[in-house]
C-alpha cells in the first residue's frame, strides 16, 4: 500500500515509467524487496533512520463509511525530498503525504513550471480553506471523490463550479464508482509522464513511446 506505490504500480500497468518520491522508515527493507520484484524503481525513496514507515488501519462498513487510524512516521519528513532531484519531469501528482511536504512540492512544481495534479485524498482534512485555495491556484488539474469535493467546498466556502475555474480540469468521482473503475477501461486513456509526490515521479524515458 501507500499512495505513491499504488500510483506507480498502476501507471506501470498502463505502460508508463513512473518514479516514486517518498519517505520510509527502518521497517522498509521487505517493502524494497517487493518493489524490486515488481520492477518498480525506488531511487527517490528516502530512508529516515529511527522512524517507521507510515501506517494506516482502515475499518469500512457496508455503506463504505470509513474510520482510519494513522501513524505518519517517516512521512513527516517528506518535505526533505525535492522536486528538483528528479530530472526532466513533465507532469506531477501531489497525493497524500506529509502536510509540509505536500505544500512544499506544490510550490516547487509551480515554481519550476511543471504542471501537476492535486489529488489530496485522505490528506485533505489537514489543510485550511486558504491553504486548499492555494493548492487549487497552483495546480493545473485536481481530482476528488464526492466526499472530498464537498469537504473542499465547505472548507473554502466556494462551490465546486467556482473552484473548477482555478484549474484546467477538475474531476469528481462518486466513491462507489471509483471502486468499479477497471484497468481495461483506464487503458483507453493516454498517459504521458506522471510523477506523484508521495507521489510518483516520471522521467523522460517514456517520451518517445
Phi, psi and omega in degrees: 000193184102133185304313185297317182292319178299318179295313183298315183298315182289326175294324176297318178298331180274002177096007179275179179226065186281162176234138178276140165235115186200177177233137181228165181256197184290347181271013188276343186308316180295325178294318178299320180300319179293318177300319180295319179296326180277352181076028180263122182294149183222026184292343179253019175267122183266128173271125179252102183302145177080011179233167170254152174294147180306140182227141177228138175238117189242129175252124182239132178267183185291343177263012179070018170284143185231145169239129185237131170255129189222137174238115186290325178052231184299337181302335179300337183260015184297337180293346177287342174280135184244137177304323183295345180287340178257115187276153174055043178282138181249329182208137182243161171232119173264102183250180183308129185199190173298146184303309181296322180297315180299317180293318181295317183292324176297317178295320181296316178301312182298315181297327181275356181073025180261118179296148179212159177262129173266109184228074191287339179051226183290353177277350185303319182297347180290344191249148176283171178300317180296320180293321178294323176295324178295317176303314183294328178289322182282326187285158173262330180221155178216147184220132182215157164273177187294325178294314180297322180296319178294318179296319177301314180296317180296317183292320185272342183074019181234149180288159177298323179298319178293316181295330179298335179288349180276343185231167178288328178206135175236124183248129174238120182245124174305137188306315183295327178289330177300323181289341185264351180296132181252156177300324181299318179290321182293334181293345178287345180273142179263122180251135165257193190300129182231140172232149179233129186272039165152042241210140181252150177238135182254131173266189188270010186293339181266003186305320186262013178286000000 
